[in-house]
């Protein structure tokens, strides 16, 4: 319903529009008002809407005492851990009716007592992992464990795989017959020795598995000067690089169709895969150079050479290009779980650096 004050304002607005040359029907159409309604308002501007106001309170609403009784029963020692779907039938078996099941739910929801009525811990708010960025190799690692099948159903080999997020190079791996933080720590010690990792140089990101967050692994990382970083529970997107690498491994055409016969057979196959992935596979996310080339800092020269080849081809046959040649600029920064503002800022910085390099 429109009050008399609002009606007066609308009439004034329409009149001002008509004084400026607008037609009344067009002015009413612009404000979604029926022209007949405007004419009725203009006829008697002192008479308001005669319709009775709508009553929102239903006549069969529970009284304050009845609502209090529902809460008392629902929070009693007997029913305090049960949902209304259990409470109402039990009361009915005793010949009691206090309120319907939906009413129980509605009252408990209004009192914020519906979410956790059992012994489980209340849901905790999980914050997104801190945003990380790598601009060179050996700054940001990601690791995870995946299962490899054995001939015995339910028994697996466990592949520990560590990768450099900036270069996508697999910097360390091993296969064991069990999962443990101690075994993962051994692989990490070997990586730090081979890559000459210094204290406070690398951040190691992983999910929330027991080997990753166990006391042994955390103590090893502290001794090595490596900072741990963890995903949110049950959120695989927080560790996308390792997940993507495992998919590449298991969807490889050479991946065995049958289970690995022995631990040695599994290690031999993964060794061949790592050699291919690091030395031969041209990774799309780093502009189709191999992880080993990018890890060694050779990608800039290789991509510059490609750009020269393309520019020469364009000069020979300019009619084949409608615009610029393919972008062969190196990827300057790689983000893990970036904030929106940080990601946008990183893209701007990357574009500026790319223009400087091109110039």
C-alpha positions as CSV (number, residue, x, y, z in Angstrom):
1,X,0.0,0.0,0.0
2,X,1.2,3.5,-0.8
3,X,0.9,6.2,1.9
4,X,-0.5,9.7,1.2
5,X,3.0,11.2,1.5
6,X,4.4,8.8,-1.1
7,X,1.4,9.5,-3.4
8,X,2.0,13.2,-3.2
9,X,5.6,12.8,-4.2
10,X,4.7,10.5,-7.2
11,X,2.0,13.0,-8.4
12,X,4.6,15.8,-8.2
13,X,7.2,13.8,-10.1
14,X,4.8,12.9,-12.9
15,X,3.7,16.6,-13.1
16,X,7.3,17.8,-13.3
17,X,7.9,15.2,-16.1
18,X,4.8,16.4,-18.0
19,X,5.9,20.1,-17.6
20,X,9.1,19.1,-19.3
21,X,7.3,17.7,-22.3
22,X,6.7,14.1,-21.4
23,X,3.4,12.3,-21.9
24,X,1.5,11.1,-18.8
25,X,1.3,7.5,-20.0
26,X,5.0,7.4,-20.7
27,X,5.8,8.9,-17.3
28,X,3.7,6.4,-15.5
29,X,5.3,3.6,-17.6
30,X,8.8,4.7,-16.5
31,X,7.9,4.3,-12.8
32,X,5.8,1.2,-13.3
33,X,2.6,2.9,-12.3
34,X,-0.8,2.3,-13.9
35,X,-2.2,5.5,-15.4
36,X,-5.7,4.8,-14.0
37,X,-4.2,4.6,-10.5
38,X,-2.6,8.0,-10.9
39,X,-5.9,9.5,-12.1
40,X,-7.7,8.1,-9.0
41,X,-5.0,9.5,-6.7
42,X,-5.3,13.0,-8.4
43,X,-9.1,13.0,-8.0
44,X,-9.0,12.8,-4.2
45,X,-5.6,13.4,-2.8
46,X,-6.8,13.5,0.9
47,X,-8.2,10.0,0.8
48,X,-5.8,7.2,1.6
49,X,-5.9,3.5,0.9
50,X,-9.1,2.1,2.5
51,X,-7.9,-1.6,2.6
52,X,-7.4,-3.0,6.1
53,X,-3.8,-3.7,7.1
54,X,-2.7,-7.3,6.8
55,X,-2.4,-9.2,10.1
56,X,0.9,-11.2,10.0
57,X,0.3,-13.1,13.3
58,X,-1.6,-16.4,12.7
59,X,-4.5,-17.1,15.0
60,X,-3.2,-20.6,15.8
61,X,0.2,-19.4,16.9
62,X,1.6,-21.1,20.0
63,X,1.5,-19.0,23.2
64,X,4.6,-17.9,25.1
65,X,4.0,-20.7,27.6
66,X,3.5,-23.3,24.9
67,X,6.8,-22.3,23.2
68,X,8.6,-22.4,26.5
69,X,7.3,-26.0,27.1
70,X,8.6,-27.1,23.7
71,X,12.0,-25.7,24.6
72,X,11.9,-27.3,28.0
73,X,11.1,-30.7,26.6
74,X,13.7,-30.5,23.8
75,X,16.4,-29.4,26.2
76,X,15.6,-32.0,28.9
77,X,18.2,-34.7,29.9
78,X,16.1,-37.3,28.0
79,X,15.7,-35.4,24.7
80,X,18.6,-33.0,24.7
81,X,20.7,-35.0,22.2
82,X,17.8,-36.0,20.0
83,X,16.3,-34.2,16.9
84,X,12.6,-33.4,16.7
85,X,12.1,-36.3,14.3
86,X,12.9,-38.6,17.3
87,X,11.3,-36.6,20.0
88,X,7.8,-36.3,18.5
89,X,7.3,-40.1,17.9
90,X,8.5,-40.9,21.4
91,X,6.0,-38.5,23.0
92,X,3.2,-39.9,20.8
93,X,4.0,-43.4,22.0
94,X,3.4,-42.1,25.5
95,X,0.1,-40.5,24.5
96,X,1.5,-36.9,24.6
97,X,1.3,-34.2,22.0
98,X,3.0,-30.9,22.6
99,X,3.5,-29.6,19.0
100,X,4.2,-30.9,15.6
101,X,7.6,-32.0,14.3
102,X,7.9,-28.9,12.1
103,X,6.9,-26.6,15.0
104,X,9.7,-28.2,17.1
105,X,12.2,-27.6,14.3
106,X,11.0,-24.0,13.8
107,X,11.2,-23.1,17.5
108,X,14.7,-24.7,17.9
109,X,15.9,-23.0,14.8
110,X,14.7,-19.6,16.1
111,X,16.6,-20.2,19.3
112,X,19.7,-21.4,17.4
113,X,19.6,-24.8,19.0
114,X,19.1,-27.0,16.0
115,X,22.6,-27.3,14.4
116,X,24.3,-29.5,17.0
117,X,22.2,-31.6,19.4
118,X,24.5,-34.6,19.5
119,X,28.0,-35.2,21.0
120,X,29.9,-34.1,18.0
121,X,31.9,-30.9,18.0
122,X,30.3,-27.8,16.5
123,X,31.4,-27.0,13.0
124,X,34.5,-24.8,13.0
125,X,35.0,-22.1,10.5
126,X,38.0,-22.9,8.3
127,X,40.0,-20.0,6.8
128,X,41.5,-20.3,3.3
129,X,45.3,-21.0,3.5
130,X,47.5,-18.0,3.2
131,X,48.3,-16.9,-0.3
132,X,51.7,-18.0,-1.5
133,X,53.7,-16.9,-4.6
134,X,56.9,-18.3,-6.2
135,X,59.0,-16.2,-8.5
136,X,62.0,-18.6,-8.8
137,X,62.7,-22.3,-8.2
138,X,63.2,-23.7,-4.7
139,X,60.8,-21.2,-3.1
140,X,57.5,-23.2,-2.9
141,X,57.1,-26.9,-2.9
142,X,54.0,-29.0,-2.8
143,X,53.7,-32.7,-1.9
144,X,51.2,-35.5,-1.4
145,X,50.9,-39.2,-1.2
146,X,48.9,-41.4,-3.7
147,X,48.1,-45.1,-3.7
148,X,49.5,-47.5,-6.3
149,X,47.6,-50.8,-6.6
150,X,49.2,-54.2,-5.7
151,X,48.0,-57.7,-6.6
152,X,46.4,-58.0,-3.2
153,X,43.1,-56.2,-2.9
154,X,43.1,-53.6,-0.2
155,X,46.9,-53.4,0.0
156,X,48.7,-50.6,-1.7
157,X,52.1,-49.1,-2.3
158,X,52.4,-45.4,-1.4
159,X,54.0,-42.9,-3.7
160,X,55.5,-39.8,-2.0
161,X,55.8,-37.1,-4.5
162,X,57.4,-33.6,-4.0
163,X,57.3,-30.9,-6.7
164,X,58.5,-27.4,-7.2
165,X,55.4,-25.3,-7.9
166,X,57.3,-22.6,-9.9
167,X,59.1,-25.0,-12.3
168,X,56.7,-27.9,-12.0
169,X,59.8,-30.2,-11.6
170,X,59.5,-33.3,-9.5
171,X,62.3,-32.6,-7.0
172,X,61.9,-35.8,-5.0
173,X,59.9,-39.0,-4.8
174,X,59.9,-42.4,-3.3
175,X,57.6,-45.4,-2.9
176,X,57.1,-47.2,0.4
177,X,54.8,-49.9,1.7
178,X,53.3,-47.7,4.4
179,X,52.4,-44.0,5.1
180,X,54.4,-42.2,7.8
181,X,55.8,-38.8,8.6
182,X,59.2,-40.4,9.3
183,X,59.5,-41.7,5.7
184,X,58.3,-38.4,4.3
185,X,61.0,-36.7,6.4
186,X,63.7,-38.9,4.9
187,X,62.6,-37.8,1.4
188,X,62.6,-34.2,2.4
189,X,66.0,-34.4,3.9
190,X,67.3,-35.8,0.6
191,X,65.7,-33.0,-1.4
192,X,67.2,-30.3,0.8
193,X,70.6,-31.8,0.4
194,X,70.4,-32.2,-3.4
195,X,68.8,-28.8,-4.0
196,X,71.1,-27.0,-1.5
197,X,68.1,-25.6,0.4
198,X,68.9,-23.1,3.1
199,X,67.0,-22.4,6.2
200,X,63.8,-20.2,5.7
201,X,64.1,-20.6,1.9
202,X,61.3,-23.0,1.1
203,X,57.6,-23.3,2.0
204,X,56.2,-26.8,1.8
205,X,52.5,-27.1,1.1
206,X,50.4,-30.2,1.7
207,X,47.0,-31.4,2.7
208,X,45.9,-32.4,6.2
209,X,46.9,-36.1,6.2
210,X,48.4,-37.7,9.2
211,X,51.9,-38.0,7.6
212,X,51.9,-34.3,6.7
213,X,50.8,-33.0,10.1
214,X,52.4,-35.7,12.3
215,X,54.9,-34.6,15.0
216,X,57.8,-36.4,13.2
217,X,57.3,-34.6,9.9
218,X,56.9,-31.2,11.5
219,X,60.0,-31.7,13.6
220,X,62.0,-32.6,10.5
221,X,60.7,-29.5,8.7
222,X,61.7,-27.4,11.7
223,X,65.2,-28.9,11.8
224,X,65.6,-28.2,8.0
225,X,64.3,-24.6,8.3
226,X,61.3,-25.4,6.0
227,X,58.0,-23.6,6.6
228,X,54.9,-25.9,6.5
229,X,51.6,-24.8,4.9
230,X,48.4,-26.8,4.9
231,X,45.1,-27.0,3.0
232,X,41.7,-26.8,4.6
233,X,40.3,-30.2,5.6
234,X,38.6,-32.0,2.7
235,X,39.3,-29.2,0.2
236,X,41.5,-30.6,-2.6
237,X,41.4,-27.3,-4.4
238,X,43.8,-25.9,-1.8
239,X,46.6,-28.3,-3.2
240,X,45.8,-28.3,-6.9
241,X,49.4,-28.8,-8.2
242,X,49.9,-32.1,-6.6
243,X,46.4,-33.3,-7.5
244,X,47.0,-32.3,-11.1
245,X,50.4,-34.1,-11.2
246,X,48.8,-37.3,-9.9
247,X,46.2,-37.1,-12.6
248,X,49.0,-36.7,-15.2
249,X,50.7,-39.8,-13.8
250,X,47.7,-42.1,-13.6
251,X,46.2,-41.0,-17.0
252,X,49.5,-41.5,-18.8
253,X,49.1,-43.9,-21.7
254,X,52.0,-46.0,-20.4
255,X,50.4,-46.4,-16.9
256,X,50.0,-50.1,-16.2
257,X,46.5,-51.5,-16.7
258,X,47.2,-54.1,-14.0
259,X,48.5,-53.8,-10.5
260,X,52.3,-53.5,-9.8
261,X,53.7,-56.9,-9.1
262,X,56.3,-55.7,-6.6
263,X,57.7,-52.6,-4.9
264,X,60.7,-52.8,-7.3
265,X,58.4,-52.8,-10.3
266,X,56.5,-49.8,-9.0
267,X,59.7,-47.9,-8.4
268,X,61.0,-48.7,-11.8
269,X,57.9,-47.5,-13.6
270,X,57.7,-44.2,-11.6
271,X,61.4,-43.6,-12.2
272,X,60.7,-43.7,-16.0
273,X,57.7,-41.4,-15.6
274,X,59.7,-38.9,-13.5
275,X,62.5,-38.9,-16.1
276,X,59.9,-38.2,-18.9
277,X,58.0,-35.6,-16.9
278,X,61.0,-33.6,-15.9
279,X,63.1,-33.9,-19.0
280,X,60.8,-34.4,-22.0
281,X,57.2,-33.2,-21.1
282,X,56.6,-29.6,-22.2
283,X,54.2,-28.3,-19.6
284,X,51.3,-26.1,-20.8
285,X,51.2,-24.0,-17.6
286,X,54.8,-22.8,-18.1
287,X,54.5,-22.1,-21.8
288,X,55.5,-25.5,-23.0
289,X,59.1,-25.8,-21.7
290,X,60.1,-28.8,-19.7
291,X,60.2,-28.6,-15.9
292,X,63.9,-29.3,-15.9
293,X,64.6,-26.4,-18.3
294,X,62.6,-24.0,-16.2
295,X,64.1,-25.2,-12.9
296,X,67.6,-24.6,-14.4
297,X,66.6,-21.1,-15.6
298,X,66.8,-22.0,-19.3
299,X,63.2,-21.2,-20.2
300,X,63.7,-17.5,-20.8
301,X,66.3,-18.0,-23.6
302,X,64.3,-20.9,-25.1
303,X,61.1,-18.8,-25.2
304,X,63.0,-15.8,-26.6
305,X,64.3,-18.0,-29.4
306,X,60.8,-19.1,-30.2
307,X,59.6,-15.5,-30.4
308,X,62.3,-14.7,-32.9
309,X,61.3,-17.7,-35.0
310,X,57.7,-16.5,-35.1
311,X,58.6,-12.9,-35.9
312,X,60.7,-14.1,-38.8
313,X,57.9,-16.3,-40.1
314,X,55.5,-13.3,-39.8
315,X,57.9,-11.1,-41.9
316,X,58.1,-13.8,-44.6
317,X,54.3,-14.2,-44.8
318,X,52.6,-11.3,-43.0
319,X,49.2,-12.2,-44.6
320,X,49.0,-15.2,-42.4
321,X,48.8,-13.1,-39.2
322,X,45.9,-10.9,-38.4
323,X,47.5,-9.6,-35.2
324,X,50.5,-10.2,-33.0
325,X,52.4,-13.5,-33.0
326,X,52.0,-16.1,-30.3
327,X,52.9,-15.0,-26.8
328,X,56.2,-16.7,-25.8
329,X,56.8,-14.7,-22.7
330,X,57.9,-16.7,-19.7
331,X,55.6,-17.2,-16.7
332,X,57.1,-14.9,-14.1
333,X,55.1,-15.8,-11.0
334,X,53.1,-18.8,-9.8
335,X,50.4,-18.3,-7.1
336,X,49.0,-20.9,-4.7
337,X,45.6,-20.1,-3.2
338,X,45.9,-16.4,-4.1
339,X,43.5,-13.7,-2.8
340,X,41.6,-12.0,-5.5
341,X,43.4,-8.7,-5.0
342,X,46.8,-10.3,-4.9
343,X,46.0,-12.3,-8.1
344,X,44.9,-9.2,-9.9
345,X,48.0,-7.3,-8.7
346,X,50.2,-10.2,-9.8
347,X,48.7,-10.1,-13.3
348,X,49.4,-6.4,-13.6
349,X,53.0,-6.9,-12.5
350,X,53.4,-9.8,-14.9
351,X,52.0,-7.7,-17.8
352,X,54.3,-4.8,-17.0
353,X,57.4,-7.0,-16.9
354,X,56.3,-8.7,-20.1
355,X,56.1,-5.3,-21.9
356,X,59.5,-4.3,-20.5
357,X,61.1,-7.6,-21.7
358,X,59.5,-7.2,-25.1
359,X,60.8,-3.6,-25.4
